[in-house]
């Protein structure tokens, strides 16, 4: 499976695309690298799924705009076409990096979820605080063989969702979280 | 009695109904709504309305109103017939719904708060609504409307006692005294049976075997109301003064000056017309605040914090111990000279209701002493030798006064106004978070009430080596976070706080607060 555990410093061949996780971690990214934590990256197929979504949304738009521009001969119509193409390209560059930045780690008493490059966030969810766990997979996600696991505590601010897990891993994580949550169950 | 709604966990005789006057009180709403809507439409054209009312139109209008009233009351009556509730040792059971039946069970050990609410009309006829909050998200509470006021209070004491882990006396001892009272409203059969003649004997009336503690006049109720001790009350003059010192009033004054100047410059009084809707809107907002905060009193009892407030709609809240998830003290700019504070709390279950902002106030306008007292109500042990000094440092201190860990000096680039106020202090029992320079804020979260923790960092913060630390609490007015801490400090805090919350939870007191933890 593509979710083999990686260490805190995964061997990333491409330095440009791994701002947060390479050995070249700067001081500033240190807060997001707690000591002794083994991060598990999410499946790269999530990037493929998201890129497909981008292609499906922007592709027809570009085609329609280009067709209009050709048909009417209005040269200004190429401006929005170019903008849309640039947006799509930007998304295409960003998505794989974002997906690489997403990771989770199971510790003895809590689950860590990390995401984001520009705006980073790290969430610590104690197992005993979990109210329920959602596993969901949309039509695209199923096609790419991924599912997402979302943890819910009594706080709506807990945004601990892990997208892009292989279904088997998602099921394992769900059962693991449920059993650990039960063992450490606390009230509110 | 409907056979389809059967619950084998509840003995038949335990089922009760709400007061039979309920449909009449609830049916009124539909009548008022129709009259308001029709009146609003007709008011567009005053003359035609007058014509209509002059002739036989009067009768038609009256007929329509009567018809709507009948339909509304009829529906409410059917709904009343289908609504039943029962209290067992573990849970409150509620069956309701006419077309779509609902059966709800609220577990008493998950009870978060019990409120007795009396809207004006209900108060005039001596009725009250009982609301139970459990932490199940939006609309998960149980609302019992309407009960006779003494019944509502007796039921509240009973629920709190059961939730606290006390057990009711065995059925043999309690009901013997009031066996004759087997008719009508189950809760108080002896005293008021003649008044409640409308009650059909459908739910299996309170029989002698009922395990429900019935408080008849002749015997002691099974659960007496826990004694309470008043802690503070809000004088009306202070509430009015504080309301006048709000941003709303400042906005209104600015608007008035603007309109007057505009009218003077343009020599056209039409500019003043804009003030009428403004007065209505602002007046409504101000009235809402005075109404909610009027005669605000807080008391402490073994059942937890008791709050009573309200002018037209009166509300008596009881929040059991350990149910407050977070506290926040806020000082708007205009209250600084008087050193007044507003104290808000997060209680699971209060967060999402329609009038959530009313229920989550622990003190509308507190002096500094009262604010410290309010904090003490929630958290008697702040975990430091000199709690008052800590509170003072949190309320008005800057930098590292009072042992706070402040944001570093470089945070001024991202928050030039209030960077000196950002700070956090960890005590043995709670996390104290200080922020805001113009609007001062202090949030306190007991360690065992932390839901989850987070850390966030934007691009600017990253350049400066800063990070924000976030504590996730249940829905409510308090969203505790410390902005712009040093990155390493934030990371260490995240790690330690996760550990601290875990150990605090392990030793926290039981959900049933009068029972020893097993």
Interface residues (C-beta under 8 A of the other chain):
Chain A: X27 X28 X29 X30 X31 X32 X34 X109 X110 X118 X119 X120 X121 X122 X123 X124 X125 X126 X128 X129 X153 X154 X155 X156 X157 X158 X159 X160 X186 X187 X188
Chain B: X109 X110 X112 X135 X323 X325 X348 X449 X450 X451 X452 X453 X454 X455 X456 X457 X458 X459 X462 X463 X465 X467 X470 X472 X473 X474 X475 X479 X487 X488 X490 X491 X494 X495 X498 X501 X502 X505 X508 X511
